[in-house]
Amino acid sequence: ILNTMKLINKLIIVSFLVFFSQTSLKAETVYLDFKLILNQSDAGKKANQVLKNQLDQGLKKLKDKQKQLQKDEKEIIQQKKLLSADEYKGKITSLRKKVSELQKERNSILESVAKKRRKARKELLDTLNPIVKDYMKEKNIKIVLDKKSILLADDSLDISKDIMSLLNKKIKSINLN
C-alpha cells in the first residue's frame, strides 16, 4: 500500500507539473507582421500616399525638364553645321551641365522621399513598441516574433490585427516634415 501511495503521489505531481508547464508555455510566443502594420495601419497608409504623391510630382517635373533637354539637344544637333566649332562646343557643354543638374535634382528628390519614409517608419515603430509591450503584459506574452522570421506558425498566434487596431486608435497620421 505504501508503494502504491508513493506511485500515486508521483503521478499526481508529474501530472500537475506537466499541466502547469503546458499552460505556462501556451501563448507565451506570438508573432506580428510588422510590414503589414507599417503599410496597412491608418497612419502608415496616409504616410505612404503622401510620399507616393511627392515622388510622383517630383518625377513629373523632372520628366518635363528631360523632354525640354531632349528638345534642346535636337536643336543643337540641327544647328551643328550652322554654328562655329566653339559655339557648338559651348552649347554641348551647357547641355551636359543641365543634364548633370537634372540627375542631381532627381537624386535629391529620391533621397528626400527616402529620408521621409525612414522618418515615418521610425515614428510608427516608436509608437508601436509601447503598444506591443503593454499588449504583452496584458496577455502574459513572453516573446513576439516578426512574421518574416518564421517558417510556419498557427494563424491563431498572429496578433497583427489586434496590434494594428490599437495603433490606429493611438495615432492617425504622421508628420512627414
VEXKEDO-616239 format. One record per atom (N, C-alpha, C): y, x negated, z; residue in one letter; residue number from 1; atom name. Coordinates in steps of 0.2 Angstrom, whole numbers, plus 5000, padded with zeros to 4 digits. Layout:
BEGIN
REC     py     px     pz   residu   num   atome
REC      Y      X      Z        A   NUM      CA
...
END
This chain:
BEGIN
REC     py     px     pz   residu   num   atome
REC   4994   4996   5000        I     1       N
REC   5000   5000   5000        I     1      CA
REC   5006   4996   5000        I     1       C
REC   5006   4990   5004        L     2       N
REC   5012   4986   5004        L     2      CA
REC   5013   4983   4997        L     2       C
REC   5008   4981   4994        N     3       N
REC   5009   4978   4987        N     3      CA
REC   5012   4983   4982        N     3       C
REC   5009   4989   4983        T     4       N
REC   5012   4995   4979        T     4      CA
REC   5019   4996   4980        T     4       C
REC   5021   4996   4986        M     5       N
REC   5028   4997   4988        M     5      CA
REC   5033   4991   4985        M     5       C
REC   5030   4985   4986        K     6       N
REC   5034   4980   4983        K     6      CA
REC   5035   4980   4975        K     6       C
REC   5029   4982   4972        L     7       N
REC   5030   4983   4965        L     7      CA
REC   5034   4989   4963        L     7       C
REC   5034   4994   4967        I     8       N
REC   5039   5000   4965        I     8      CA
REC   5046   4998   4967        I     8       C
REC   5047   4994   4972        N     9       N
REC   5054   4991   4973        N     9      CA
REC   5057   4987   4968        N     9       C
REC   5052   4982   4965        K    10       N
REC   5054   4978   4960        K    10      CA
REC   5055   4982   4954        K    10       C
REC   5051   4987   4952        L    11       N
REC   5053   4991   4946        L    11      CA
REC   5059   4995   4947        L    11       C
REC   5061   4997   4953        I    12       N
REC   5067   5001   4954        I    12      CA
REC   5073   4996   4953        I    12       C
REC   5073   4990   4955        I    13       N
REC   5078   4985   4955        I    13      CA
REC   5079   4983   4947        I    13       C
REC   5073   4982   4944        V    14       N
REC   5073   4980   4937        V    14      CA
REC   5076   4985   4933        V    14       C
REC   5074   4991   4934        S    15       N
REC   5077   4997   4930        S    15      CA
REC   5084   4998   4932        S    15       C
REC   5086   4997   4938        F    16       N
REC   5093   4998   4940        F    16      CA
REC   5097   4992   4936        F    16       C
REC   5095   4986   4936        L    17       N
REC   5099   4981   4933        L    17      CA
REC   5099   4982   4925        L    17       C
REC   5094   4984   4922        V    18       N
REC   5094   4985   4915        V    18      CA
REC   5098   4991   4913        V    18       C
REC   5098   4996   4917        F    19       N
REC   5103   5002   4916        F    19      CA
REC   5110   4999   4916        F    19       C
REC   5112   4996   4922        F    20       N
REC   5119   4994   4923        F    20      CA
REC   5121   4988   4918        F    20       C
REC   5116   4984   4916        S    21       N
REC   5118   4979   4911        S    21      CA
REC   5120   4982   4904        S    21       C
REC   5116   4987   4902        Q    22       N
REC   5117   4990   4896        Q    22      CA
REC   5123   4994   4896        Q    22       C
REC   5124   4998   4901        T    23       N
REC   5131   5002   4902        T    23      CA
REC   5137   4997   4902        T    23       C
REC   5136   4992   4905        S    24       N
REC   5142   4987   4905        S    24      CA
REC   5143   4984   4899        S    24       C
REC   5138   4983   4895        L    25       N
REC   5139   4980   4888        L    25      CA
REC   5141   4985   4883        L    25       C
REC   5139   4991   4884        K    26       N
REC   5141   4996   4879        K    26      CA
REC   5149   4997   4879        K    26       C
REC   5151   4996   4872        A    27       N
REC   5158   4997   4871        A    27      CA
REC   5163   4992   4874        A    27       C
REC   5160   4986   4875        E    28       N
REC   5164   4981   4878        E    28      CA
REC   5167   4977   4872        E    28       C
REC   5164   4978   4866        T    29       N
REC   5166   4974   4860        T    29      CA
REC   5167   4980   4855        T    29       C
REC   5173   4979   4852        V    30       N
REC   5175   4984   4846        V    30      CA
REC   5178   4980   4841        V    30       C
REC   5180   4983   4835        Y    31       N
REC   5184   4980   4830        Y    31      CA
REC   5189   4984   4828        Y    31       C
REC   5194   4980   4824        L    32       N
REC   5200   4983   4822        L    32      CA
REC   5202   4980   4815        L    32       C
REC   5204   4984   4810        D    33       N
REC   5206   4982   4804        D    33      CA
REC   5213   4981   4804        D    33       C
REC   5215   4975   4805        F    34       N
REC   5222   4973   4805        F    34      CA
REC   5226   4974   4799        F    34       C
REC   5222   4972   4793        K    35       N
REC   5225   4973   4787        K    35      CA
REC   5227   4980   4785        K    35       C
REC   5222   4985   4787        L    36       N
REC   5224   4992   4786        L    36      CA
REC   5230   4994   4790        L    36       C
REC   5230   4992   4797        I    37       N
REC   5235   4994   4801        I    37      CA
REC   5242   4992   4798        I    37       C
REC   5242   4985   4796        L    38       N
REC   5248   4982   4794        L    38      CA
REC   5251   4986   4787        L    38       C
REC   5246   4988   4783        N    39       N
REC   5248   4991   4777        N    39      CA
REC   5249   4999   4777        N    39       C
REC   5245   5002   4782        Q    40       N
REC   5245   5009   4782        Q    40      CA
REC   5249   5013   4787        Q    40       C
REC   5251   5009   4792        S    41       N
REC   5255   5012   4798        S    41      CA
REC   5262   5014   4795        S    41       C
REC   5265   5018   4798        D    42       N
REC   5271   5021   4796        D    42      CA
REC   5276   5015   4794        D    42       C
REC   5277   5011   4799        A    43       N
REC   5282   5005   4799        A    43      CA
REC   5279   5000   4793        A    43       C
REC   5273   4999   4793        G    44       N
REC   5270   4995   4788        G    44      CA
REC   5271   4997   4781        G    44       C
REC   5270   5004   4780        K    45       N
REC   5271   5007   4773        K    45      CA
REC   5279   5007   4771        K    45       C
REC   5283   5008   4776        K    46       N
REC   5290   5008   4774        K    46      CA
REC   5293   5001   4772        K    46       C
REC   5290   4996   4776        A    47       N
REC   5292   4989   4775        A    47      CA
REC   5289   4987   4768        A    47       C
REC   5283   4988   4767        N    48       N
REC   5280   4987   4760        N    48      CA
REC   5284   4990   4754        N    48       C
REC   5286   4996   4755        Q    49       N
REC   5290   4999   4750        Q    49      CA
REC   5297   4996   4749        Q    49       C
REC   5300   4995   4754        V    50       N
REC   5307   4991   4754        V    50      CA
REC   5306   4985   4751        V    50       C
REC   5301   4981   4753        L    51       N
REC   5300   4974   4750        L    51      CA
REC   5298   4975   4742        L    51       C
REC   5294   4979   4741        K    52       N
REC   5292   4980   4734        K    52      CA
REC   5299   4982   4729        K    52       C
REC   5303   4986   4732        N    53       N
REC   5309   4988   4728        N    53      CA
REC   5314   4982   4728        N    53       C
REC   5314   4978   4733        Q    54       N
REC   5319   4972   4732        Q    54      CA
REC   5316   4968   4727        Q    54       C
REC   5309   4967   4727        L    55       N
REC   5306   4962   4722        L    55      CA
REC   5307   4965   4715        L    55       C
REC   5306   4971   4714        D    56       N
REC   5307   4974   4708        D    56      CA
REC   5314   4974   4705        D    56       C
REC   5319   4975   4709        Q    57       N
REC   5326   4975   4707        Q    57      CA
REC   5328   4967   4705        Q    57       C
REC   5326   4963   4710        G    58       N
REC   5327   4956   4708        G    58      CA
REC   5324   4953   4702        G    58       C
REC   5318   4955   4701        L    59       N
REC   5314   4953   4694        L    59      CA
REC   5317   4957   4688        L    59       C
REC   5320   4963   4689        K    60       N
REC   5323   4966   4684        K    60      CA
REC   5329   4963   4681        K    60       C
REC   5333   4961   4686        K    61       N
REC   5339   4957   4685        K    61      CA
REC   5338   4950   4681        K    61       C
REC   5332   4947   4684        L    62       N
REC   5330   4941   4680        L    62      CA
REC   5328   4942   4673        L    62       C
REC   5324   4948   4672        K    63       N
REC   5322   4949   4665        K    63      CA
REC   5328   4950   4661        K    63       C
REC   5333   4954   4663        D    64       N
REC   5339   4955   4659        D    64      CA
REC   5342   4948   4657        D    64       C
REC   5343   4943   4662        K    65       N
REC   5345   4937   4661        K    65      CA
REC   5341   4933   4656        K    65       C
REC   5335   4934   4657        Q    66       N
REC   5330   4930   4652        Q    66      CA
REC   5331   4932   4645        Q    66       C
REC   5331   4939   4644        K    67       N
REC   5332   4941   4637        K    67      CA
REC   5339   4939   4634        K    67       C
REC   5344   4938   4639        Q    68       N
REC   5350   4935   4636        Q    68      CA
REC   5350   4928   4634        Q    68       C
REC   5346   4924   4638        L    69       N
REC   5345   4917   4637        L    69      CA
REC   5341   4916   4630        L    69       C
REC   5336   4921   4629        Q    70       N
REC   5332   4921   4623        Q    70      CA
REC   5336   4922   4617        Q    70       C
REC   5341   4927   4618        K    71       N
REC   5346   4929   4613        K    71      CA
REC   5350   4923   4611        K    71       C
REC   5353   4919   4616        D    72       N
REC   5357   4913   4616        D    72      CA
REC   5353   4908   4612        D    72       C
REC   5347   4907   4614        E    73       N
REC   5343   4902   4611        E    73      CA
REC   5342   4903   4603        E    73       C
REC   5341   4909   4601        K    74       N
REC   5340   4911   4594        K    74      CA
REC   5347   4909   4590        K    74       C
REC   5352   4911   4594        E    75       N
REC   5359   4910   4590        E    75      CA
REC   5360   4902   4590        E    75       C
REC   5358   4898   4594        I    76       N
REC   5359   4891   4594        I    76      CA
REC   5355   4888   4588        I    76       C
REC   5349   4891   4588        I    77       N
REC   5344   4888   4583        I    77      CA
REC   5347   4890   4576        I    77       C
REC   5350   4896   4575        Q    78       N
REC   5353   4898   4569        Q    78      CA
REC   5359   4894   4567        Q    78       C
REC   5362   4892   4572        Q    79       N
REC   5369   4888   4571        Q    79      CA
REC   5367   4881   4570        Q    79       C
REC   5361   4879   4571        K    80       N
REC   5359   4871   4571        K    80      CA
REC   5362   4868   4565        K    80       C
REC   5362   4871   4559        K    81       N
REC   5364   4867   4553        K    81      CA
REC   5372   4867   4553        K    81       C
REC   5375   4872   4556        L    82       N
REC   5382   4873   4555        L    82      CA
REC   5386   4868   4561        L    82       C
REC   5382   4867   4566        L    83       N
REC   5385   4863   4572        L    83      CA
REC   5384   4855   4571        L    83       C
REC   5389   4852   4573        S    84       N
REC   5388   4844   4573        S    84      CA
REC   5382   4843   4578        S    84       C
REC   5379   4837   4578        A    85       N
REC   5374   4835   4582        A    85      CA
REC   5376   4835   4590        A    85       C
REC   5382   4833   4591        D    86       N
REC   5385   4833   4598        D    86      CA
REC   5385   4840   4601        D    86       C
REC   5388   4845   4596        E    87       N
REC   5389   4852   4599        E    87      CA
REC   5382   4855   4600        E    87       C
REC   5378   4854   4595        Y    88       N
REC   5371   4856   4596        Y    88      CA
REC   5368   4854   4602        Y    88       C
REC   5368   4847   4604        K    89       N
REC   5365   4844   4610        K    89      CA
REC   5368   4847   4616        K    89       C
REC   5375   4848   4616        G    90       N
REC   5379   4851   4621        G    90      CA
REC   5376   4858   4623        G    90       C
REC   5375   4862   4617        K    91       N
REC   5373   4869   4618        K    91      CA
REC   5366   4870   4621        K    91       C
REC   5362   4865   4619        I    92       N
REC   5355   4865   4621        I    92      CA
REC   5355   4863   4628        I    92       C
REC   5359   4858   4630        T    93       N
REC   5359   4856   4637        T    93      CA
REC   5361   4861   4642        T    93       C
REC   5366   4865   4639        S    94       N
REC   5369   4871   4643        S    94      CA
REC   5364   4876   4644        S    94       C
REC   5360   4877   4638        L    95       N
REC   5355   4882   4639        L    95      CA
REC   5349   4880   4644        L    95       C
REC   5347   4874   4643        R    96       N
REC   5342   4872   4648        R    96      CA
REC   5345   4872   4655        R    96       C
REC   5351   4871   4656        K    97       N
REC   5354   4872   4663        K    97      CA
REC   5353   4879   4665        K    97       C
REC   5355   4883   4661        K    98       N
REC   5355   4891   4663        K    98      CA
REC   5347   4893   4664        K    98       C
REC   5343   4890   4660        V    99       N
REC   5335   4892   4661        V    99      CA
REC   5333   4889   4668        V    99       C
REC   5335   4883   4670        S   100       N
REC   5334   4880   4676        S   100      CA
REC   5337   4884   4682        S   100       C
REC   5343   4886   4681        E   101       N
REC   5346   4891   4686        E   101      CA
REC   5342   4897   4687        E   101       C
REC   5340   4900   4681        L   102       N
REC   5336   4906   4681        L   102      CA
REC   5330   4905   4685        L   102       C
REC   5326   4900   4684        Q   103       N
REC   5320   4898   4688        Q   103      CA
REC   5321   4897   4695        Q   103       C
REC   5327   4894   4697        K   104       N
REC   5329   4893   4704        K   104      CA
REC   5330   4900   4707        K   104       C
REC   5334   4904   4704        E   105       N
REC   5335   4911   4706        E   105      CA
REC   5329   4915   4707        E   105       C
REC   5324   4914   4702        R   106       N
REC   5318   4918   4703        R   106      CA
REC   5314   4915   4709        R   106       C
REC   5314   4909   4710        N   107       N
REC   5310   4906   4716        N   107      CA
REC   5314   4908   4723        N   107       C
REC   5320   4909   4722        S   108       N
REC   5324   4911   4728        S   108      CA
REC   5323   4918   4730        S   108       C
REC   5322   4922   4725        I   109       N
REC   5320   4930   4726        I   109      CA
REC   5313   4930   4729        I   109       C
REC   5309   4927   4726        L   110       N
REC   5302   4927   4728        L   110      CA
REC   5301   4924   4736        L   110       C
REC   5305   4919   4737        E   111       N
REC   5305   4916   4744        E   111      CA
REC   5308   4921   4749        E   111       C
REC   5313   4924   4747        S   112       N
REC   5317   4929   4751        S   112      CA
REC   5312   4935   4753        S   112       C
REC   5309   4937   4748        V   113       N
REC   5304   4943   4749        V   113      CA
REC   5298   4941   4754        V   113       C
REC   5296   4935   4752        A   114       N
REC   5290   4932   4756        A   114      CA
REC   5292   4931   4763        A   114       C
REC   5298   4928   4764        K   115       N
REC   5301   4927   4771        K   115      CA
REC   5302   4934   4775        K   115       C
REC   5304   4939   4772        K   116       N
REC   5305   4946   4775        K   116      CA
REC   5298   4949   4776        K   116       C
REC   5293   4947   4772        R   117       N
REC   5286   4950   4773        R   117      CA
REC   5283   4947   4779        R   117       C
REC   5284   4940   4780        R   118       N
REC   5282   4937   4786        R   118      CA
REC   5285   4939   4792        R   118       C
REC   5292   4940   4792        K   119       N
REC   5295   4943   4797        K   119      CA
REC   5293   4950   4799        K   119       C
REC   5292   4954   4794        A   120       N
REC   5289   4961   4796        A   120      CA
REC   5282   4961   4799        A   120       C
REC   5278   4956   4796        R   121       N
REC   5271   4956   4799        R   121      CA
REC   5271   4953   4806        R   121       C
REC   5276   4949   4807        K   122       N
REC   5276   4946   4814        K   122      CA
REC   5279   4951   4819        K   122       C
REC   5284   4955   4817        E   123       N
REC   5286   4960   4821        E   123      CA
REC   5281   4966   4822        E   123       C
REC   5277   4968   4817        L   124       N
REC   5272   4973   4818        L   124      CA
REC   5266   4970   4823        L   124       C
REC   5265   4964   4822        L   125       N
REC   5259   4961   4826        L   125      CA
REC   5262   4960   4834        L   125       C
REC   5268   4958   4834        D   126       N
REC   5271   4958   4841        D   126      CA
REC   5271   4965   4845        D   126       C
REC   5272   4970   4841        T   127       N
REC   5272   4977   4844        T   127      CA
REC   5265   4979   4845        T   127       C
REC   5260   4977   4840        L   128       N
REC   5253   4979   4841        L   128      CA
REC   5250   4976   4846        L   128       C
REC   5251   4969   4848        N   129       N
REC   5247   4966   4853        N   129      CA
REC   5247   4970   4860        N   129       C
REC   5253   4972   4863        P   130       N
REC   5253   4975   4869        P   130      CA
REC   5249   4982   4869        P   130       C
REC   5250   4985   4863        I   131       N
REC   5246   4992   4862        I   131      CA
REC   5239   4990   4863        I   131       C
REC   5236   4985   4859        V   132       N
REC   5229   4984   4859        V   132      CA
REC   5227   4982   4866        V   132       C
REC   5231   4978   4870        K   133       N
REC   5230   4976   4877        K   133      CA
REC   5229   4982   4881        K   133       C
REC   5234   4986   4881        D   134       N
REC   5234   4992   4885        D   134      CA
REC   5228   4997   4883        D   134       C
REC   5226   4997   4877        Y   135       N
REC   5220   5001   4875        Y   135      CA
REC   5214   4998   4878        Y   135       C
REC   5214   4991   4878        M   136       N
REC   5208   4988   4880        M   136      CA
REC   5207   4989   4888        M   136       C
REC   5212   4989   4892        K   137       N
REC   5212   4990   4899        K   137      CA
REC   5210   4998   4900        K   137       C
REC   5213   5002   4896        E   138       N
REC   5211   5009   4897        E   138      CA
REC   5204   5011   4896        E   138       C
REC   5201   5008   4890        K   139       N
REC   5194   5009   4888        K   139      CA
REC   5189   5004   4891        K   139       C
REC   5192   5000   4895        N   140       N
REC   5187   4995   4898        N   140      CA
REC   5184   4990   4892        N   140       C
REC   5188   4988   4888        I   141       N
REC   5185   4984   4882        I   141      CA
REC   5186   4977   4883        I   141       C
REC   5181   4973   4882        K   142       N
REC   5182   4966   4884        K   142      CA
REC   5184   4962   4877        K   142       C
REC   5182   4963   4871        I   143       N
REC   5183   4960   4865        I   143      CA
REC   5185   4964   4860        I   143       C
REC   5190   4962   4856        V   144       N
REC   5192   4966   4850        V   144      CA
REC   5192   4961   4844        V   144       C
REC   5188   4962   4839        L   145       N
REC   5187   4958   4834        L   145      CA
REC   5191   4961   4828        L   145       C
REC   5193   4956   4823        D   146       N
REC   5196   4958   4817        D   146      CA
REC   5190   4960   4812        D   146       C
REC   5191   4966   4808        K   147       N
REC   5186   4968   4804        K   147      CA
REC   5184   4963   4799        K   147       C
REC   5188   4959   4796        K   148       N
REC   5187   4954   4791        K   148      CA
REC   5182   4949   4794        K   148       C
REC   5181   4948   4800        S   149       N
REC   5177   4943   4803        S   149      CA
REC   5170   4946   4805        S   149       C
REC   5169   4952   4803        I   150       N
REC   5162   4955   4805        I   150      CA
REC   5158   4956   4799        I   150       C
REC   5152   4955   4799        L   151       N
REC   5147   4956   4793        L   151      CA
REC   5145   4963   4793        L   151       C
REC   5143   4966   4798        L   152       N
REC   5141   4973   4799        L   152      CA
REC   5142   4975   4806        L   152       C
REC   5144   4982   4806        A   153       N
REC   5146   4985   4813        A   153      CA
REC   5145   4992   4812        A   153       C
REC   5144   4995   4818        D   154       N
REC   5144   5003   4818        D   154      CA
REC   5151   5005   4817        D   154       C
REC   5152   5010   4813        D   155       N
REC   5159   5013   4812        D   155      CA
REC   5161   5016   4819        D   155       C
REC   5157   5018   4824        S   156       N
REC   5159   5021   4830        S   156      CA
REC   5163   5015   4834        S   156       C
REC   5162   5009   4832        L   157       N
REC   5166   5003   4836        L   157      CA
REC   5172   5002   4833        L   157       C
REC   5174   5005   4827        D   158       N
REC   5181   5004   4824        D   158      CA
REC   5186   5008   4828        D   158       C
REC   5191   5004   4830        I   159       N
REC   5197   5008   4834        I   159      CA
REC   5203   5008   4830        I   159       C
REC   5203   5006   4824        S   160       N
REC   5209   5005   4819        S   160      CA
REC   5213   5012   4819        S   160       C
REC   5210   5018   4819        K   161       N
REC   5214   5024   4818        K   161      CA
REC   5217   5025   4825        K   161       C
REC   5214   5024   4830        D   162       N
REC   5217   5025   4837        D   162      CA
REC   5223   5021   4838        D   162       C
REC   5222   5014   4836        I   163       N
REC   5227   5010   4837        I   163      CA
REC   5233   5011   4832        I   163       C
REC   5232   5013   4826        M   164       N
REC   5237   5015   4821        M   164      CA
REC   5241   5021   4824        M   164       C
REC   5238   5026   4827        S   165       N
REC   5241   5031   4829        S   165      CA
REC   5246   5029   4835        S   165       C
REC   5243   5025   4839        L   166       N
REC   5248   5023   4845        L   166      CA
REC   5254   5019   4842        L   166       C
REC   5252   5014   4837        L   167       N
REC   5258   5010   4834        L   167      CA
REC   5263   5015   4831        L   167       C
REC   5261   5020   4827        N   168       N
REC   5265   5025   4824        N   168      CA
REC   5270   5028   4829        N   168       C
REC   5267   5030   4835        K   169       N
REC   5271   5033   4840        K   169      CA
REC   5276   5028   4843        K   169       C
REC   5275   5022   4843        K   170       N
REC   5279   5017   4846        K   170      CA
REC   5284   5014   4841        K   170       C
REC   5283   5013   4835        I   171       N
REC   5288   5010   4830        I   171      CA
REC   5287   5014   4824        I   171       C
REC   5293   5016   4821        K   172       N
REC   5293   5020   4815        K   172      CA
REC   5295   5016   4809        K   172       C
REC   5299   5010   4810        S   173       N
REC   5302   5006   4805        S   173      CA
REC   5303   4999   4807        S   173       C
REC   5304   4995   4803        I   174       N
REC   5305   4988   4804        I   174      CA
REC   5312   4986   4801        I   174       C
REC   5316   4982   4805        N   175       N
REC   5322   4979   4802        N   175      CA
REC   5321   4973   4798        N   175       C
REC   5322   4973   4792        L   176       N
REC   5320   4968   4787        L   176      CA
REC   5326   4963   4786        L   176       C
REC   5331   4964   4789        N   177       N
REC   5337   4959   4788        N   177      CA
REC   5338   4954   4793        N   177       C
END
